[in-house]
Amino acid sequence: QISGCPFSSASGKQRKLTGRGNADWWPDALQLDILTQNGKSPDPMGQDFDYAEAFNALDYNALKADLTALMTDSQPWWPADYGNYGPFFIRMAWHAAGTYRTSDGRGGASSGQQRFAPLNSWPDNGNLDKARRLLWPIKQKYGKHISWADLFILTGNVAIESMGGPVFGYGGGRKDVFAPETDIYWGTEEMWVDQGAGTRIDPDKQLDLESPLAAIQMGLIYVNPEGPGGNPDPLLSARDMRMTFERMAMNDEETVALTAGGHAFGKAHGAKPSDTFRGAPESEAMELMGFGWLNDQDEINQGHITTSGIEGAWTPNPTAWGGDYFRLLFKYDFELVHSPAGAQQWQPINPDPEDMAPDARDPSRKVPTMMTTADMALKMAPEYRKISERFRDDQAALDNAFARAWFKLCHRDMGPKARYLGPEVPAEDLIWQDPVPAGSAPSDNDVSGFKSAILSSGLSTAELVKAAWASASTYRQSDHRGGANGARVRLAPQNGWAVNDPEELTRVLGRIDALRGNLSMADAIVLAGTAAVEKAAHDAGFDVTVPFAGGRGDASAEQTDADSFDPLEPQADGFRNYLKTKMSVKTEDMLVDRANLLGLSIPEMAVLVAGLRVLGANAGNSKHGVLTDRPGQLTNDFFVNLLDMKTAWKTVDTSGDEEFVGSDRASGEQRWTATRTDLVFGSNSQLRAVSEVYAERGNEAKFVNDFIAAWNKVMNAGRFD
Ligand code: HEB
């Protein structure tokens, strides 16, 4: 039932690319985006700030010592449960990382988005505003040397370590951004989970969860702790957990280890009905200074806090790592009860006194422990139960599984290991890091020799350009996966993707392989396309060189988790005029989405589409949008002919508004065919303005140069070597 298809929707309704955004949720919010018009950056650190350099000058051990001390430095304005903020900070880090989703690589910990709307106000992130504010003195002290994004994760690690938990390592390198990321689709619902929004998977039916979403309801990181839509059914909860954790790249074992390991620590908060608290940060009064979910200070002092609405700790030792979670889960039968806030939760029947938990404020008082419906899934769902029993009986196995899964959780969106900074980067290569062996830069002779060999190989410009594009264009800046490095285009699954025209690709790669000499495949594929682009420019009369930087390595099949590459398959690639199936967003939205993942600007997107069309790079070698009489030459003909008033366009009735024909206005003679992705450059006013520039007399060479620069950017995307 899990569709791997981004943007496919069970309802079949068309939607906006980015769904419901901050301006929809908070129409009264300050409109700072008017100051970011015309390319002005909201980042006070400026373009030249080198975060890696700043991080490398960090006094890492001093920072860790300060964080360790902070764990037990309880502040009167938000006293620590059990005198220890560790569990609270682990939840903060988990929620920072847990928004990651494999299908588009967006979300995750890597840019510190938890500071901004909507995440700062998601019900599931309740009270994490306090956790971030507790960290402020330390952030202030270490300044530019540690980003918020890095600090969230490091603090989670230190919290685990300080309570005796297992940690696998830490890599820094998450550079902060200074505005909400508006490219992330979080859903279309108009209500939050705590306002009665329906669950995205119907509890009674096996409905699809719309991709790329990875949470079950608006405002949640993953599943509803009370069960699907509030239905306390552990088996249905297991179904939701499996689907959502899978979308975060976690298998059953990792899911069990993470959840049980996380809930070894801390407590849930549901001391009072939630309507006795103030609203979320983004909607609250100015004098609260960015805080939400508040009540009176003496209520806070007494521990009368409501976050999830569930109340209680999972174990009798909520500030120490150990095996109590599974011990209690299996030792007792549980009954469904209501918390003081009204949430449904599970309580052990007749617990022994030593299995009671301390009160969060008064350790001499004993209170019952609890399990959420999601926790009960680890016992009741057969596949989870097997794993849980193994972990119950083998603490070392749980330690290892938790440490590794936590490391993956927190680093999954950082891309290749080369991007990790700091003294605690684990030496071991992990398959989910998509390892690529180091390459070496080829000699000038090797480069020029291969160029002339490939250009006289009989392969066409289109074939060479297509292979290079297929290789490089998988890159996504969201999680830094994909790209030409590694040459995974020659491996499963990429070599079988329909968009890559597999038969043609295999033939072309075979020729490249035979001729490449000392070059790595990854370099040779890029160089073949680059040589073809250069030739196409020369054929059009432009005396230019297209830059090439070698040094890419080749990954093997053993170094490739093939399944994990499935989500990188384009469901639509406007650059190659490819659409697999009609989406719940417009096809031109998919082009913009892909351009965003490639890190392109509007002009870069435009010149690439126009250039790739005239070079013949369409999937299936279709003629759509090939608006030129001299295909194979790098010209601005696409723009010139698209804007030519002598042509009138009409839909092809059977295409469902996807295909068009252009005919001569006077004679009625058919001249061109095109898709939405082509015509949008003439119909959309903003894209038309860009198209006009490139169609103008005098800008022919500008077009060629801009195409080459954008091509070069894509060919080198995803290289951190
Ligand atoms: Fe968790 C807490 C749910 C997973 C870690 N959690 C919590 C809570 C809830 C939950 C409801 C409470 C909140 C308040 O405060 O109220 N989780 C959950 C779910 C899931 C989870 C449903 C899925 C299945 N966790 C998780 C993970 C982790 C965690 C994965 C990590 C690893 N949590 C946690 C912690 C805590 C929590 C540590 C505590 C916090 C404090 O204490 O503050």
Residues whose N, C-alpha, C, O or C-beta is under 5 A from the ligand:
A	BS01	HEB	P87 F88 I90 R91 W94 Y222 V223 N224 P225 L258 T259 G262 H263 F265 G266 K267 A268 H269 T307 S308 G309 I310 A374
